[in-house]
């Protein structure tokens, strides 16, 4: 890892250790955020095809709130995160809930037994935290972790999102509260191209328009999130609006060439 990348990871670790010292646990437990996470979990299952016999790896799992929702639907889920505080919380929550097929590991990469093990690898709001060199190298690593026919799924903020433009103009201080110094919005097409060059068959979808930002700004307003989600489903059918959606998904299939 380069010196610049080391510095980025150190800053990310410091930020997330502070985030997971109490704020994130309280914020993620609010009704609108819980509804958002439940929607994400169902979407991930649908997009990846993960089911009862699937092994799933989650990169940048945080406190495991999405992973613990996925666990009852899959054979095994392993979450990896840089933050020791996050991993402690995820393990404690798994124990409290009696979920035995979820494992959480501290680090930037999965355990040594990852080679060819996973039917799905997911990365929820993770890629946009990676330095450019690490992001460019990720498809190669994924090819080593995925089983034949495996699926990669990611969800990240779009550089074209209207919500980001509005937020930076109207509430810049609040926007910075939810961002690290190094994270950035990503261009969906350029991100997809990284995976295509590594041999993945990739498609891009737009996840939402306003529902995720609303859940972040008003985490206690479950009804508002649900209304926004219904509106999103309608707005994202309009091509011109779709291009300005808030978050994009990459769904990548590992081909024979990818795995070799």
C-alpha positions as CSV (number, residue, x, y, z in Angstrom):
1,X,0.0,0.0,0.0
2,X,1.3,3.5,-0.9
3,X,2.1,6.2,1.7
4,X,-0.9,8.2,0.5
5,X,-3.2,5.2,0.8
6,X,-1.9,4.5,4.3
7,X,-2.8,8.1,5.3
8,X,-6.3,7.7,3.9
9,X,-6.9,4.5,5.8
10,X,-5.6,6.1,9.0
11,X,-8.0,9.0,8.6
12,X,-10.9,6.7,7.7
13,X,-10.1,4.6,10.8
14,X,-10.0,7.6,13.1
15,X,-13.2,8.9,11.8
16,X,-15.1,5.6,12.0
17,X,-13.8,4.9,15.5
18,X,-15.3,8.1,16.6
19,X,-18.5,7.5,14.6
20,X,-19.0,4.1,16.1
21,X,-18.4,5.3,19.7
22,X,-22.1,5.9,20.1
23,X,-23.5,8.2,17.4
24,X,-23.9,5.5,14.7
25,X,-25.5,3.0,17.0
26,X,-28.1,5.6,18.0
27,X,-28.6,7.0,14.5
28,X,-28.9,3.6,12.8
29,X,-31.5,2.5,15.4
30,X,-33.9,5.3,14.4
31,X,-37.1,4.2,12.6
32,X,-36.4,5.7,9.2
33,X,-32.9,4.3,9.0
34,X,-34.1,0.9,10.1
35,X,-36.7,1.0,7.3
36,X,-34.0,2.0,4.8
37,X,-31.8,-0.9,6.0
38,X,-34.6,-3.4,5.7
39,X,-35.3,-2.2,2.1
40,X,-31.6,-2.5,1.3
41,X,-31.4,-6.1,2.7
42,X,-34.4,-7.2,0.5
43,X,-32.9,-5.4,-2.5
44,X,-29.5,-7.1,-2.0
45,X,-31.2,-10.6,-1.8
46,X,-33.1,-9.9,-5.0
47,X,-30.1,-8.4,-6.9
48,X,-27.6,-11.1,-5.9
49,X,-29.9,-14.1,-5.8
50,X,-28.4,-14.9,-2.4
51,X,-30.5,-17.6,-0.7
52,X,-30.4,-20.3,1.9
53,X,-27.2,-22.0,0.8
54,X,-25.3,-18.9,-0.1
55,X,-22.1,-17.6,1.5
56,X,-21.9,-13.8,1.6
57,X,-19.0,-11.5,2.3
58,X,-19.6,-7.9,3.2
59,X,-16.9,-5.3,2.8
60,X,-17.0,-2.3,5.1
61,X,-19.8,-3.9,7.2
62,X,-19.7,-1.2,10.0
63,X,-21.8,-2.4,13.0
64,X,-23.4,-5.1,10.9
65,X,-27.0,-3.7,10.9
66,X,-27.6,-4.7,7.2
67,X,-25.7,-8.0,7.6
68,X,-27.7,-9.1,10.6
69,X,-30.9,-8.6,8.5
70,X,-29.4,-10.7,5.7
71,X,-28.2,-13.5,8.0
72,X,-31.6,-15.4,8.4
73,X,-31.8,-15.7,4.6
74,X,-28.3,-17.1,3.8
75,X,-26.1,-19.9,4.9
76,X,-23.2,-17.7,6.2
77,X,-22.3,-14.0,6.1
78,X,-18.9,-12.6,7.0
79,X,-18.5,-8.9,7.6
80,X,-15.1,-7.1,7.5
81,X,-14.4,-3.6,8.7
82,X,-11.4,-1.5,9.7
83,X,-13.0,-0.2,12.9
84,X,-12.5,-2.3,16.0
85,X,-15.4,-0.4,17.6
86,X,-17.7,-1.4,14.8
87,X,-16.7,-5.0,14.9
88,X,-17.2,-5.2,18.7
89,X,-20.7,-3.8,18.2
90,X,-21.6,-6.2,15.4
91,X,-20.4,-9.2,17.4
92,X,-22.4,-8.1,20.4
93,X,-25.5,-7.6,18.4
94,X,-25.2,-11.0,16.7
95,X,-24.8,-12.6,20.1
96,X,-27.8,-10.6,21.6
97,X,-30.0,-11.6,18.7
98,X,-28.8,-15.3,18.7
99,X,-27.6,-15.1,15.1
100,X,-24.9,-17.8,14.8
101,X,-24.2,-17.7,11.0
102,X,-22.9,-14.1,11.0
103,X,-19.1,-13.6,11.6
104,X,-17.4,-10.2,11.9
105,X,-13.7,-9.7,11.4
106,X,-11.5,-6.6,11.9
107,X,-9.4,-5.6,8.9
108,X,-9.3,-4.3,5.4
109,X,-9.7,-7.7,3.7
110,X,-11.5,-11.0,4.4
111,X,-9.9,-13.9,6.3
112,X,-7.3,-16.1,4.7
113,X,-9.9,-18.8,3.8
114,X,-11.7,-16.4,1.4
115,X,-10.3,-17.8,-1.8
116,X,-13.2,-18.9,-4.1
117,X,-15.5,-19.1,-1.1
118,X,-18.3,-16.6,-1.6
119,X,-21.4,-16.7,-3.7
120,X,-21.9,-13.0,-3.2
121,X,-19.7,-10.1,-2.1
122,X,-21.5,-6.9,-1.1
123,X,-20.1,-3.4,-0.4
124,X,-22.7,-0.9,1.0
125,X,-21.5,2.7,0.8
126,X,-17.9,1.3,0.8
127,X,-16.3,1.9,-2.6
128,X,-16.4,5.7,-2.3
129,X,-14.2,5.6,0.7
130,X,-11.4,3.7,-1.1
131,X,-8.4,5.6,-2.5
132,X,-8.4,5.5,-6.3
133,X,-5.6,2.9,-6.5
134,X,-7.4,0.6,-4.0
135,X,-10.6,0.9,-5.9
136,X,-8.9,0.1,-9.2
137,X,-7.4,-3.0,-7.6
138,X,-10.6,-4.3,-6.0
139,X,-12.0,-6.1,-9.0
140,X,-8.9,-8.3,-9.2
141,X,-9.2,-9.2,-5.5
142,X,-13.0,-9.9,-5.9
143,X,-12.2,-12.4,-8.6
144,X,-10.2,-14.4,-6.0
145,X,-12.9,-14.3,-3.4
146,X,-15.9,-15.2,-5.5
147,X,-17.0,-18.7,-6.2
148,X,-17.8,-19.6,-9.9
149,X,-21.0,-17.8,-10.8
150,X,-20.6,-15.4,-7.9
151,X,-22.1,-11.9,-7.8
152,X,-20.7,-8.6,-6.7
153,X,-23.1,-5.9,-5.5
154,X,-22.2,-2.4,-4.4
155,X,-24.2,0.8,-3.5
156,X,-22.5,4.2,-3.6
157,X,-23.3,7.9,-4.0
158,X,-23.5,9.2,-7.5
159,X,-21.5,12.2,-8.7
160,X,-24.5,13.3,-10.7
161,X,-27.0,13.2,-7.7
162,X,-29.3,16.1,-7.4
163,X,-29.5,15.6,-3.6
164,X,-25.8,16.3,-3.3
165,X,-26.0,19.5,-5.2
166,X,-28.9,20.8,-3.2
167,X,-27.4,19.6,0.1
168,X,-24.1,21.3,-0.5
169,X,-25.8,24.6,-1.2
170,X,-28.4,24.6,1.5
171,X,-27.0,22.6,4.4
172,X,-23.2,22.3,3.8
173,X,-22.4,21.9,7.5
174,X,-24.8,19.0,7.9
175,X,-23.5,17.3,4.8
176,X,-20.0,17.4,6.1
177,X,-21.2,15.8,9.4
178,X,-22.0,12.6,7.5
179,X,-18.8,12.6,5.3
180,X,-15.2,11.8,5.9
181,X,-12.4,14.0,4.6
182,X,-11.5,11.4,1.9
183,X,-14.8,10.0,0.7
184,X,-16.2,11.3,-2.6
185,X,-19.1,10.7,-4.9
186,X,-18.4,8.3,-7.8
187,X,-19.1,8.3,-11.5
188,X,-21.2,5.2,-12.1
189,X,-19.9,4.6,-15.7
190,X,-16.3,4.9,-14.7
191,X,-16.8,2.6,-11.7
192,X,-18.5,0.0,-13.8
193,X,-15.7,0.2,-16.4
194,X,-13.1,-0.8,-13.7
195,X,-15.0,-4.1,-13.2
196,X,-15.6,-4.7,-16.9
197,X,-11.9,-4.4,-17.6
198,X,-11.3,-7.1,-15.0
199,X,-13.7,-9.4,-16.9
200,X,-16.9,-8.9,-14.9
201,X,-20.3,-8.6,-16.7
202,X,-21.7,-5.5,-15.0
203,X,-24.9,-3.6,-15.0
204,X,-25.7,-0.3,-13.3
205,X,-29.0,0.5,-11.5
206,X,-30.1,3.6,-9.6
207,X,-31.2,2.9,-6.1
208,X,-33.1,6.0,-5.1
209,X,-33.6,9.7,-5.6
210,X,-34.6,11.2,-2.2
211,X,-35.4,8.4,0.2
212,X,-31.9,7.7,1.5
213,X,-31.0,11.4,2.0
214,X,-34.3,11.9,3.8
215,X,-33.7,9.0,6.1
216,X,-30.3,10.5,7.0
217,X,-31.7,14.0,7.6
218,X,-34.8,12.9,9.4
219,X,-33.9,9.5,10.9
220,X,-37.0,9.4,13.2
221,X,-39.5,10.0,10.4
222,X,-40.4,6.4,9.2
223,X,-43.6,7.6,7.4
224,X,-41.6,10.2,5.5
225,X,-39.1,7.6,4.4
226,X,-41.8,5.3,3.2
227,X,-43.6,8.1,1.2
228,X,-40.2,9.1,-0.3
229,X,-39.5,5.5,-1.3
230,X,-42.8,5.3,-3.2
231,X,-42.1,8.6,-4.9
232,X,-38.6,7.3,-5.8
233,X,-40.0,4.3,-7.6
234,X,-42.1,6.6,-9.7
235,X,-39.4,9.3,-10.3
236,X,-36.7,6.8,-11.3
237,X,-38.9,5.7,-14.2
238,X,-38.3,9.1,-15.8
239,X,-35.0,8.9,-17.7
240,X,-33.9,12.6,-17.2
241,X,-34.6,12.3,-13.4
242,X,-33.0,8.9,-13.2
243,X,-29.6,10.3,-14.2
244,X,-29.7,12.6,-11.2
245,X,-30.5,9.8,-8.7
246,X,-28.7,9.8,-5.4
247,X,-27.1,6.3,-5.2
248,X,-26.1,3.8,-7.9
249,X,-25.7,0.1,-7.7
250,X,-23.2,-2.1,-9.5
251,X,-24.2,-5.7,-10.1
252,X,-21.2,-7.7,-11.4
253,X,-21.2,-11.3,-12.5
254,X,-17.9,-13.2,-12.3
255,X,-17.3,-14.8,-15.7
256,X,-15.0,-17.8,-16.4
257,X,-12.4,-15.3,-17.7
258,X,-12.7,-13.2,-14.5
259,X,-12.0,-16.2,-12.3
260,X,-8.9,-17.2,-14.3
